[in-house]
Amino acid sequence: MSSFYKEVYSLVKSIPKGCVTNYGTVALKAGRPRAARVVGTALAHCNEKGVPCHRVVQKDGSLPGTFGIGGRDYQRFLLREEDVTFLPDGRVDMKKHFYRF
């Protein structure tokens, strides 16, 4: 596993319940500001327990279409379980739930 992947997993583990961040913010914090897609790849291949991948969304608060087992609906379910609220158009309310490292 690359050191960048390890850093991504460590950062995602630090996102508190009820909060979300986006791929670009994780990439920036990990020292590779143009690597948002690589963050997505790292999370898609995450087999490390305790990494709350569901707390990472797209920059506009929309849910990616390829969230592990269960897809977008399962990600929405996990976020709602943490009291994350959604806008009428289905995006996460980023003003309320966005986490800045």
C-alpha positions as CSV (number, residue, x, y, z in Angstrom):
1,M,0.0,0.0,0.0
2,S,1.4,3.4,-0.9
3,S,2.1,6.0,1.7
4,F,-0.4,8.3,-0.1
5,Y,-3.1,5.7,0.4
6,K,-2.1,5.4,4.1
7,E,-2.4,9.2,4.5
8,V,-5.8,9.2,2.9
9,Y,-7.1,6.5,5.2
10,S,-5.7,8.3,8.2
11,L,-7.3,11.6,7.2
12,V,-10.7,9.9,6.5
13,K,-10.6,8.2,9.9
14,S,-10.3,11.6,11.5
15,I,-13.6,12.9,10.0
16,P,-16.1,13.1,12.9
17,K,-19.5,11.4,12.7
18,G,-22.1,13.7,11.2
19,C,-19.6,15.5,9.0
20,V,-18.4,15.0,5.5
21,T,-15.6,16.3,3.3
22,N,-14.8,16.0,-0.4
23,Y,-12.2,14.2,-2.4
24,G,-10.3,17.4,-3.2
25,T,-10.0,18.5,0.4
26,V,-8.6,15.1,1.4
27,A,-6.1,15.3,-1.5
28,L,-5.1,18.8,-0.5
29,K,-4.6,17.9,3.1
30,A,-2.6,14.8,2.1
31,G,-0.2,17.1,0.2
32,R,-1.4,16.3,-3.4
33,P,-3.9,19.0,-4.2
34,R,-4.5,17.7,-7.8
35,A,-5.1,14.1,-6.7
36,A,-8.8,14.1,-5.9
37,R,-9.4,11.1,-8.3
38,V,-6.5,9.2,-6.7
39,V,-8.3,9.7,-3.3
40,G,-11.4,8.2,-4.9
41,T,-9.4,5.3,-6.1
42,A,-7.8,4.8,-2.7
43,L,-11.2,4.8,-1.0
44,A,-12.6,2.4,-3.6
45,H,-9.9,-0.1,-2.9
46,C,-9.9,0.4,0.9
47,N,-10.0,-2.9,2.8
48,E,-8.8,-1.4,6.0
49,K,-11.3,-1.6,8.8
50,G,-12.6,1.6,10.5
51,V,-12.2,3.9,7.5
52,P,-15.5,5.7,7.1
53,C,-15.4,6.1,3.4
54,H,-19.0,7.1,3.3
55,R,-18.0,10.5,4.8
56,V,-16.3,11.6,1.6
57,V,-18.6,13.1,-1.1
58,Q,-18.2,15.2,-4.2
59,K,-17.4,18.9,-3.8
60,D,-21.0,19.9,-4.4
61,G,-22.3,17.5,-1.8
62,S,-23.6,14.9,-4.3
63,L,-22.9,11.3,-3.7
64,P,-20.6,9.4,-6.1
65,G,-22.4,6.8,-8.2
66,T,-19.9,4.0,-7.3
67,F,-19.9,3.7,-3.5
68,G,-18.8,0.2,-2.7
69,I,-21.5,-2.4,-1.9
70,G,-24.9,-0.9,-2.0
71,G,-23.9,2.1,-4.0
72,R,-25.3,5.6,-3.5
73,D,-28.3,4.4,-1.6
74,Y,-26.2,2.7,1.0
75,Q,-23.9,5.7,1.4
76,R,-27.0,7.9,1.9
77,F,-28.3,5.4,4.5
78,L,-25.0,5.5,6.4
79,L,-24.9,9.3,6.4
80,R,-28.5,9.6,7.6
81,E,-27.6,7.2,10.4
82,E,-25.1,9.9,11.5
83,D,-27.8,12.6,11.2
84,V,-26.3,14.1,8.1
85,T,-29.0,16.1,6.3
86,F,-29.7,16.4,2.6
87,L,-31.0,19.2,0.4
88,P,-34.2,18.7,-1.6
89,D,-32.1,17.8,-4.7
90,G,-30.4,15.0,-2.9
91,R,-27.0,16.6,-2.1
92,V,-25.5,16.7,1.4
93,D,-26.1,20.1,3.1
94,M,-22.4,21.1,2.9
95,K,-23.0,24.4,4.7
96,K,-24.1,22.4,7.7
97,H,-21.9,19.3,7.6
98,F,-18.6,20.1,5.7
99,Y,-15.6,19.2,7.8
100,R,-12.4,21.2,7.4
101,F,-9.2,19.5,8.6
